[in-house]
Amino acid sequence: MSKFLFVINRAEHWPFVIPGGRVVTARQYLTDPEFANLKGVRVINLCRSFAYQTNGYYVSLIAEARGHKPLPRITTIQDLKSSSIIRSASSELDDLVEKTLLNLTQDTFELAIYFSRGVHKHYDQLCRQIFNIFPAPLLRASFRRTSDGWEIRNISTSALTEIPGEHLPALQDRATEFIQRGPTPVRPRSSGRFDLAILWDKNEPNSASNEKAIQRFVRAAEKLSIDTEIINRDDLGRIGEFDALFIRSTTAVNNYTFRFARVAESEGLVVMDDAASIIRCSNKVYLAELFEHNEIPMPTTRIVHRDNIEQVLAEIGLPIILKQPDSAFSLGVVKASTAEDYRRIVTELIDKSDLVVAQQFLPTDFDWRIGILNKKPLYACKYYMARGHWQIYNVKAKTFANSCGKNETFPVETAPRNVVRAALKAANLIGSGLYGVDVKLVNGKPYVVEVNDNPSIDAGIEDNILRETLYERVMEFFLHHLERISEGRND
């Protein structure tokens, strides 16, 4: 039996013979018992419509139930209906779109994407990135030029009957390449019990782990018979090859890391950080509401909108900290020392987000960071403020030495108990993954500042006490969940 099934509405719509692939109609796939019990096949869904309850919709839905790994998945079909997700993709790909379409003279452009590639090689990188966001065999992306540059107007699936005749040779070539190699070369099955993908970019300035830490994660995994591979943002189409995903690139809802988490979860992988944790931790408005409703001790905090700007200033006073909801690494976090600065900064931030977080300024020499894994404390650090600055990171510092403060790591049992308790209570409201909770200690009282998914674990900092044990505990988390899944499949 072929490993790839090309599922179409009518046989004459797919006139190609692709080695390793078999053509079947949607009706055959959905009703013929031959296909219900197949193992290890991938379904390339080429139906003309994916509207709810059409044959195209049911092919992907039933394929998922059968474990056949359809392309596209139901989540992709739904994403393509969301204008907000398409707008997010446009924002994410802005620089690449500008670079790729730079020399076009017309004001509109349509790009055909066949199995992650274009008809012309010049567009392949853009095609790959769009495919990574919306994995589907046949896509069409429409662009338009605005006063601010090129933007994506729409992304949709294409029907076979809509493909121009002059594109058919390219379509056949792209399909052949796809099933012979996959979007990227298929990795051989390893000797370990499980396969873990670590999403990490060594060139990312604020990645969650340095290279030595990544190497230690790999060694710890190998001790547990977990094989690892370092992957990057171009490998989204390969996620189904793995059993688990460990994200060590900076996470955010509006970038590729969130897409990796969602796709991996839909494929049944064990994922850290999971998509829900990314959503919850990346938005400070959510955290402020969560802490208030669950009586987590925190600095006096208010949500600012256009109608309560002066009220918040009166309630909190000066100086006051203003936070863009999705800020990270001190970016989008500003201290206002005067009423004029406050009003100006709030106005600037509200232009980007309808809600802004305002928080009492609590000056301290350092913040405690308590690492939490699976609802248990993992490590305790002091992160000192950058030299001459009120934050851990000084994004405006001219030298690296002044860009961040020093740090100290302690055994968890020697950290203040009330700090650890507050950190645990806050993190446990998010989930059971890996979190870093920032806590200020003022006059003996803890104040939780935020919970971070994807917390820093760098060799030489967070591992100074536990050493290799820290990495082993993280990998034991994956092993525990992978074994539970494996046992469930064998029941």
PyMOL commands that set and color helices and strands:
alter all, ss='L'
color gray80, all
select helices_A, chain A and resi 11-13+26-31+33-36+55-66+74-79+83-92+94-101+121-133+160-162+165-181+211-223+233-241+256-266+275-281+284-293+309-316+339-350+400-402+412-414+417-428+468-490
alter helices_A, ss='H'
color red, helices_A
select strands_A, chain A and resi 4-8+21-25+42-45+70-71+108-114+138-146+149-157+194-199+226-231+244-247+270-272+301-304+320-328+331-336+356-360+366-373+376-384+407-410+434-442+445-453
alter strands_A, ss='S'
color yellow, strands_A
deselect
rebuild
show_as cartoon
